[in-house]
Structure formats: structure tokens, C-alpha cells
């Protein structure tokens, strides 16, 4: 019997991709003063609402790749998944570098253009850090699979990882706490050990758990409260200091896994019985399959918006920002759709 498609994953992917574009579109003006309740505060609302996206992406990957029924051998990882990610990274990174290095205007590699082209190709655009993060998680997947099969070990890891890797570093952002605990946290840094593994394992743990309605409500409450606290702190700090900082919005902060988990659990239980045969669901599934390509390509549209002066603060951000997001999403989907009809590019770069 064929397994029913888990449509909540497709919906979560598409929603998260739109959320990523929302955050990056808002970032066009998010760092620009003056920082006040309006219009900057509106951008900050959209920015916070979109921050569930990366945690959900990582949780979806963990849910899929840690599944013992899915055969993922070290050979598959190094011969199939890693080469594809690296090809996609360098292909798109090079195209972005052609724009950012100045080569398109100078048509020459002299005057430092060649060096910048090489540097920008290797370093990639700001959003392409995710490629190496997910590649690293794929590489350690065989070592994580035995842990994923042991629910007790999973609970222990998730709790300890959250406290040591997320909670304690977040407390360091509070001046009154940072001064008295720096001696300890400065020496006891486990971020390089656990890091994004927490999201990866949490996706499998909570994706395969049967949560009661009460447990779900608790997760939702904690997740929403975390988001509201982060939003309030960021707003207060930036408006008072008149200086933009995303220190409280980093995915390594304690509130992010809680917010991301709430979103992941919501998608799972709200859309677990969706019929994959409906028209809208078939469209969502197609978009879901373009997910990596959309993520890699979407910044081209934003670069164009910046060049021609289109900003989310033109007019009211409540309207202009969503319109720019939809425009960029549409442009990106069109580009990826065209590329998906070129077999070689479809296989290696999207």
C-alpha cells in the first residue's frame, strides 16, 4: 500500500519560503534609520513573523532524513546530496558574484574586480550560509540516527542542548546577567558541538511524537510568548538606541527554537489530513519541489528592487511589503520553473 503524502510538509515548506522572502524583503529598509514605531516598527512585525522559517526548514530535514525507513547511507550523502548542494552553491554564488563584484559594469577583471569576483563566489550571498549548514547536518546524519531511535536519549540531548547552546548564550545578552556569568559561559561553549543539531533532532522527535491537544497548546503558548518577548526586546533596544541590531533575532537565541517548534507542530497537526488531490494542494506540491531553487534564486529579484529604488517603506509597509514579497516570489518561481525544464540544471543547481 502506497504511503499517503504528508502534505503538511509541502505546506510548511512553501509557507517558510514565503516567510524567508518576507524577512529579506523587509531587510531592504530594516537597517535604515529612523527607527520608530512607524514605519520601521511595521517592518519589524513582518520580520519577527517570518523568523519561524529557517527553524522549520531544519526541522523538516531532520524529520525526513532521520527516519529509519529512509535509506541514507554515507555513500549516498557524499555521492548524491553533498555534490548537488556544492554545485548549486557555486553556480548561484558565481552568478551573484558577477553582479556584486562590479564585473557587469566594468566588463574587466582589472582594478580589483577579479579578486572581488573570486571572493564573492567563494563566500556566497548572505542567505547561502544555509547550504553549508544543511550539508553539515547531512554529513552527521548516520551518527545521529541511533540517537533518533532512542526517545530517552533524544529528550536528554534536546534539553541539555537547549540550555547550554541556546538559553545560556541568550542570557548573556542581558547586561545584569552577562557580567556575573561570563567567566563560566566563556569557557563552556558547546555551540560548535550541538548548534543546529537541536533543530534537526527536534524535527524528528516532535514530528514522530503523538502530542495531545493540551501538549500542543502548551507548545503554542510558549512559542508565541517567545516570539512576543523577542519582538518587544528588539523593538525597545533598537528604538531607544537608534541603532539596528539583530542580536536578539539570531537562530541561536533561546526564543527561536521555541517559536520554530510551535510553527512546526502547528503545520503538522493543522494540515495532517489534507487531501493531496485538490487543485490548490497540487499547486503547493509543485512549489514545494522547487523549494531549494526558490531559496537560492530569490535574492536576484531583491537586488533589482534595490537598484530601481523599490523599498518596503514606499507607501504604507502593510501593503508595500507584501506586494514586493509576492512580486519577488512570482519572479523567482518563474525563473526556477524555466530552469526545471533544463535537465542538467534541474539535477544539479535547483
Secondary structure by P-SEA (a helix, b strand, c coil): ccccccaaaaaaaaaaaaaaaaaaaaacccccccccccaaaaaaaaaaaacaaaaaaaaaaaaccccccccccaaaaaaccaaaaaaaaaaaaaaaaaaaaccccccccccaaaaaaaaaaaacccccaaaaaaaaaaaaccccccccccaaaaaaaaaaaaaaccaaaaaaacaaaaaacaaaaaaccccccccaaaaaaaaaaaaaccccaaaaaaaaaaaaaaaaaaaaaaaaaaaaaccccccccccccaaaaaaaaaaaaaaaaaccccccccaaaaaaaaaaaaaaaaaaccaaaaaaaaaacccccccccccaaaaaaaaaaaaaaaaaaaaaaccccccccc
